[in-house]
Amino acid sequence: MSATVPTSIRLPGEVDERLERLAAETGRSKSFYLRELVTSGLDRLEYEYGIMRDVEDIRAGRQRTYSLDEVEAELGLDD
């Protein structure tokens, strides 16, 4: 497991209030929820940007695509 690294961010007042309220209601720290949000958000962003990169590669002709007819023929499904 890698070490944690301290960082800081600026949050809009409303967001900080919501985070404070959640932490108080659940007995967890704001840091806990910020770590959860960053981790899950980063996973989602990496996934989404990966899709966008693939779309750009397809549009630019850098990635091979296959038609439905080609896939069916390859799988022996062309009747």
N, C-alpha and C positions, 0 to 999 in steps of 0.2 A: 504494500500500500504506500502511495506517495505521501509526502508530508503536505500539510495544509499551509497555504501562503496567505498572509493577511493582505487585504485589499480594502479599498473604500469606494463607495459610490454615493452620488447625490440622488435623493429620491424626492419627488414632489410631496408636499405636505400631506395631501390626502392619502397617498400610497403609504407613507410612513405611519399615518394614523391607523390605517387598516391593518398594517403589519403589527403594530403595537397591540391592537385589539385582539388579533388572532393569537399572538404570543401570550397575552394575559389570559385569554379564555382557555387555552390548551395547556398552559404551564410549560411551554417550550420557549426557547429563546428566539429573538428575531434572527440571529445568525443561523439557527437551524433552518428556518424557512427560507432565508436568502440562499443558503447552500442548496436546498431542495429545488428552488425555482431556477437557479442558475444551471444546475445539473440537468434537470429535465428540459429546460429551455434550450440548452446547448445541444442536447441530443436531437431535439426537434429541428433546430436551425441547421445543424450539420446534415441531417436527412434532407431537408427542403433545398438547401443550397446544392447538395449532391444531385438532386433531381434536376434543378435548373442547369447545372453544368452539363448533365447528360443531354438535356433538350438543346442546349447551345451546340454541343458536339454533333448531334443528329442534324440540326439545321445547317451547320457548316460543312456537313459531309464527312466529318472525322470519325463517325461511328456508323457501322453497317446496320441497316435495318432489313427486315424481311417482310414480305407481303404474306397475307393469309394463305394464298395459293402455294407459296414456297414452303411455308410451315406445314401445311397439310400434306404436300408431296413428300417432304422429308420424313414425316411421321407415318406415311403410308395411309393417310386418311382421304386421299383424293379418289373419289369413286367415279 
